[in-house]
Amino acid sequence: MTDEVIAKFGQIDILVNNAGISTEKGINDTTLADWQLMLGINGFGPFLGMKHVVPHMAKEGKGAVVNISSFTAQIGMGLNSYSASKGAVRAISKAAATQYGRMGVRVNAVFPGTIETPMTQKLEESKELVNQMIKATPLQRLGQPADIANAVLYLASDEASYVTGSELVIDGGYSAQ
Ligand SMILES: NC(=O)c1ccc[n+]([C@@H]2O[C@H](COP(=O)([O-])OP(=O)(O)OC[C@H]3O[C@@H](n4cnc5c(N)ncnc54)[C@H](O)[C@@H]3O)[C@@H](O)[C@H]2O)c1
């Protein structure tokens, strides 16, 4: 994919590592294969994205990477393998920011709270759970995809040219409590 983009556009300015899966399984119900799949997609995705794209950014001396982690990487939400995979995204983002900064490439991580997308559809099917979540959130609503997109837009833009290694939590204040 990287080769195709380079062949067509000559350079890559922005990389957003967003693809991910989630689970509701607790630790005891999680098999080794479940754990490997979770870490494989959520953890290896940003690793592979940066490994293949950043060298092209470094050639240009500039680039912005935004990795999508989750507030579950910072607080105990009981999602175990998912939280662990997002913790990996958190750690690799910091490490990459220090490694790539001198090449002109910035790396930041975004930590969404509960956002209304297909991923949270199951939660949204229960009015009771949604109401509980809203009640527990200082800003009294669930997040929308645009809340995250706007943050990514900022971090990817030149307006954030002095921002790297940062962690932007977008969860309506949930994890600030
Ligand atoms: N929705 C939330 O409440 C929430 C909260 C915190 C973090 N996040 C994170 O935000 C990101 C986007 O999630 P979303 O809520 O839009 O979920 P989503 O399920 O709507 O979107 C996830 C996307 O990832 C893609 N994907 C999954 N596995 C893939 C693979 N192996 N290769 C390529 N693409 C793959 C899916 O096709 C889908 O388009 C994810 O990393 C997710 O963990 C979501």
The ligand as an SDF file (V2000), in Angstrom:
LIG
                    3D

 44 48  0  0  0  0  0  0  0  0999 V2000
  -15.6870    3.5620   19.3670 N   0  0  0  0  0  0  0  0  0  0  0  0
  -15.0990    3.7180   20.5180 C   0  0  0  0  0  0  0  0  0  0  0  0
  -15.7620    3.9060   21.5660 O   0  0  0  0  0  0  0  0  0  0  0  0
  -13.5970    3.6930   20.6340 C   0  0  0  0  0  0  0  0  0  0  0  0
  -13.0110    4.0310   21.8520 C   0  0  0  0  0  0  0  0  0  0  0  0
  -11.6380    4.0310   21.9710 C   0  0  0  0  0  0  0  0  0  0  0  0
  -10.8420    3.7120   20.8810 C   0  0  0  0  0  0  0  0  0  0  0  0
  -11.4310    3.3750   19.6990 N   0  0  0  0  0  0  0  0  0  0  0  0
  -10.5450    3.0180   18.5900 C   0  0  0  0  0  0  0  0  0  0  0  0
  -10.8580    3.8060   17.4560 O   0  0  0  0  0  0  0  0  0  0  0  0
  -10.4710    3.1020   16.2720 C   0  0  0  0  0  0  0  0  0  0  0  0
  -11.6310    3.1320   15.2950 C   0  0  0  0  0  0  0  0  0  0  0  0
  -12.6880    2.3540   15.8500 O   0  0  0  0  0  0  0  0  0  0  0  0
  -14.2370    2.6060   15.5320 P   0  0  0  0  0  0  0  0  0  0  0  0
  -14.9080    2.8970   16.8000 O   0  0  0  0  0  0  0  0  0  0  0  0
  -14.3820    3.5450   14.3790 O   0  0  0  0  0  0  0  0  0  0  0  0
  -14.6330    1.1030   15.1700 O   0  0  0  0  0  0  0  0  0  0  0  0
  -15.1750    0.4870   13.8110 P   0  0  0  0  0  0  0  0  0  0  0  0
  -15.3750   -0.9510   14.1370 O   0  0  0  0  0  0  0  0  0  0  0  0
  -16.3050    1.2950   13.3050 O   0  0  0  0  0  0  0  0  0  0  0  0
  -13.9500    0.6930   12.8320 O   0  0  0  0  0  0  0  0  0  0  0  0
  -12.7940   -0.0920   12.8950 C   0  0  0  0  0  0  0  0  0  0  0  0
  -12.2510   -0.2090   11.4920 C   0  0  0  0  0  0  0  0  0  0  0  0
  -11.0660   -0.9840   11.5230 O   0  0  0  0  0  0  0  0  0  0  0  0
  -11.0670   -1.8420   10.4070 C   0  0  0  0  0  0  0  0  0  0  0  0
  -10.2390   -3.0210   10.6750 N   0  0  0  0  0  0  0  0  0  0  0  0
  -10.3760   -3.9240   11.6810 C   0  0  0  0  0  0  0  0  0  0  0  0
   -9.4410   -4.8720   11.5730 N   0  0  0  0  0  0  0  0  0  0  0  0
   -8.6800   -4.5740   10.4850 C   0  0  0  0  0  0  0  0  0  0  0  0
   -7.5530   -5.1800    9.8730 C   0  0  0  0  0  0  0  0  0  0  0  0
   -7.0110   -6.2940   10.3510 N   0  0  0  0  0  0  0  0  0  0  0  0
   -7.0390   -4.5810    8.7720 N   0  0  0  0  0  0  0  0  0  0  0  0
   -7.5880   -3.4570    8.2760 C   0  0  0  0  0  0  0  0  0  0  0  0
   -8.6480   -2.8300    8.8180 N   0  0  0  0  0  0  0  0  0  0  0  0
   -9.1980   -3.3810    9.9110 C   0  0  0  0  0  0  0  0  0  0  0  0
  -12.5320   -2.2300   10.2350 C   0  0  0  0  0  0  0  0  0  0  0  0
  -12.7800   -2.6810    8.9320 O   0  0  0  0  0  0  0  0  0  0  0  0
  -13.2300   -0.9050   10.5230 C   0  0  0  0  0  0  0  0  0  0  0  0
  -13.3460   -0.1260    9.3630 O   0  0  0  0  0  0  0  0  0  0  0  0
  -10.0760    1.6930   16.7360 C   0  0  0  0  0  0  0  0  0  0  0  0
   -8.6770    1.6060   16.8300 O   0  0  0  0  0  0  0  0  0  0  0  0
  -10.7000    1.5870   18.1030 C   0  0  0  0  0  0  0  0  0  0  0  0
  -10.0510    0.6620   18.9350 O   0  0  0  0  0  0  0  0  0  0  0  0
  -12.7940    3.3520   19.5330 C   0  0  0  0  0  0  0  0  0  0  0  0
  1  2  1  0
  2  3  2  0
  2  4  1  0
  4  5  1  0
  4 44  2  0
  5  6  2  0
  6  7  1  0
  7  8  2  0
  8  9  1  0
  8 44  1  0
  9 10  1  0
  9 42  1  0
 10 11  1  0
 11 12  1  0
 11 40  1  0
 12 13  1  0
 13 14  1  0
 14 15  2  0
 14 16  1  0
 14 17  1  0
 17 18  1  0
 18 19  2  0
 18 20  1  0
 18 21  1  0
 21 22  1  0
 22 23  1  0
 23 24  1  0
 23 38  1  0
 24 25  1  0
 25 26  1  0
 25 36  1  0
 26 27  1  0
 26 35  1  0
 27 28  2  0
 28 29  1  0
 29 30  1  0
 29 35  2  0
 30 31  1  0
 30 32  2  0
 32 33  1  0
 33 34  2  0
 34 35  1  0
 36 37  1  0
 36 38  1  0
 38 39  1  0
 40 41  1  0
 40 42  1  0
 42 43  1  0
M  CHG  2   8   1  16  -1
M  END
$$$$
